[in-house]
Amino acid sequence: MDEVWTVKRLLDWSASYFKNKEIEPAKLTSQLLLSHVLKLPKLHLFLQFDRPLSASELAEYKRLLLKRAEHEPLEYITGYTEFMGLPVKVAKGVLIPRPETEELVVKAEHYINRMPGVQAIVDIGTGSGVIAIYLKKIFPDIPVFATDISLDALAIAKQNATDNKVDINFQNTFFPEYEHLSENLPLVIVTNPPYIRTADVATLQPEVKDFEPMLALDGGEDGLTVIKDILVKALNLKCNVSIFMEIGYDQAEDLRYICEKLMITDVTLFEDFNHVERIAKIDIKVS
Ligand SMILES: C[S@@+](CC[C@H](N)C(=O)[O-])C[C@H]1O[C@@H](n2cnc3c(N)ncnc32)[C@H](O)[C@@H]1O
């Protein structure tokens, strides 16, 4: 008689299967997939090691395991991730939020707390909506705008805003339209634009280049197209603007140069947890 597939046996077998396929972390991937299939918190798997799996559970687990073996990101397979502890739906049309972007919002939050009278916060290229949603949770009294040129992304971002019970002004555009913009109060832009050079996209790991939306990755020939557009648009606003922007690991010097050319002098770069300058704070004052 065939040996029964228990939770423990399946976890052991699939951890070694993923290891052979160089899908890491192999053990954790197995645990997260199985807890998704069994709709159980991961910890409960360890309490039910001897539980046998039904034929339909096994078939579903196998279906998802094969997807992950083909490098589909776990977050797309489960349709779920977290950002700053908030539950977030993701699907192939949106970028999976990254830890660097959590650092971006923490930095923005720190400064917004010290900035009196912020009239609006704007998230350009909102993707799954995480930047806008997190900041609206922290600053419920400040209007938050979020834009994206991808309708797929906006649909998911709206769903995430509803699930997280925040009210955000979503717009299917690049730079938002404001009904009223006060010249005397500051505006804050917090953005993680696409910044990868077109030629570099093909060199990214398969999880990224084969599954994540090109619109979210490709920043044009020099990787700086959207970054420059944001700065130029911000310069045309008639109020003081503080921009918090995530940039690529090798773009700090390029950004300083672009700002110099645009005669923007107030530029600060912060290092991320890998000690790489990845977060820019750019202040533009109307004279
Ligand atoms: C790097 S992703 C960031 C997504 C999300 N903010 C995050 O941090 O996870 C960039 C997003 O910008 C959007 N995008 C690209 N070009 C744009 C443009 N010109 N105007 C507005 N959004 C744009 C893409 O569709 C994508 O959702």
The ligand as an ORCA input file, in Angstrom:
! r2SCAN-3c Opt
* xyz 0 1
  C       7.965     50.355     -9.363
  S       6.205     50.266     -9.505
  C       5.736     50.840     -7.891
  C       4.434     50.276     -7.407
  C       4.133     50.617     -5.930
  N       4.131     52.048     -5.721
  C       5.145     49.968     -5.019
  O       6.040     50.657     -4.522
  O       5.053     48.751     -4.796
  C       5.897     51.644    -10.556
  C       4.428     51.875    -10.904
  O       4.379     53.045    -11.715
  C       3.459     52.864    -12.764
  N       3.885     53.756    -13.842
  C       4.841     53.583    -14.770
  N       4.983     54.683    -15.534
  C       4.082     55.576    -15.060
  C       3.724     56.890    -15.414
  N       4.310     57.524    -16.427
  N       2.732     57.509    -14.712
  C       2.119     56.885    -13.683
  N       2.411     55.627    -13.297
  C       3.376     54.986    -13.975
  C       3.507     51.387    -13.090
  O       2.310     50.958    -13.702
  C       3.742     50.787    -11.703
  O       2.522     50.445    -11.088
*
